[in-house]
Amino acid sequence: MNKRSLSLIFLFALIFSCKIDYSFTGASIAPDVKTFSIKTFQNFAPLANANLSQTFTEALKDVFISQTNLKLLPSGGDLLLEGSITDYSITPNAIQGDQTAATNRLTITVDVKFTNTKNEKQNFESSFSRFADYETNLNLTTIEDNLIKTINEQLTQDIFNRAVSNW
């Protein structure tokens, strides 16, 4: 055998002997982790959209389903995510010379408790916050669903990365 063949064999042996599965999403999930559960995130934020609890929870489930091979269970998963929505606020942003805001900022904050039943060292409790800006001349009720979708995509990806990308 030549050096190239031996190098390839060594590389494959090294890759397949690892105890962690790697994916193109950056997730590193131990092979003994097969399932996950996500409890509905309760909405404790005043003035929040009535559907926020459901849309956020479903968006978080979608991230785990689309970026892992884990099976979703109603409860008792190897990985468990739970928490609450703690802030939903609109603040003026980009104040102009005449002291009026050119844009407003919608901010959503969630508190998350992550439990890995297979590796307690990966457990965490943390707060995640993201925002989206919109022009003040737009009516929030007409764009709110799109803003929430954008913020949910960012929040859920942040939570996913913290939970399963052990960087």
Secondary structure, DSSP 8 states (H G I E B T S, - for coil): --HHHHHHHHHHHHHHH-SSEE-TTS-EE-TT--EEEE---EE--TT--TTHHHHHHHHHHHHHHHH---EE-SS--SEEEEEEEEEEEEEEEEE-TTS-EEEEEEEEEEEEEEEETT-GGG-EEEEEEEEEEEETTS-HHHHHHHHHHHHHHHHHHHHHHHHH---
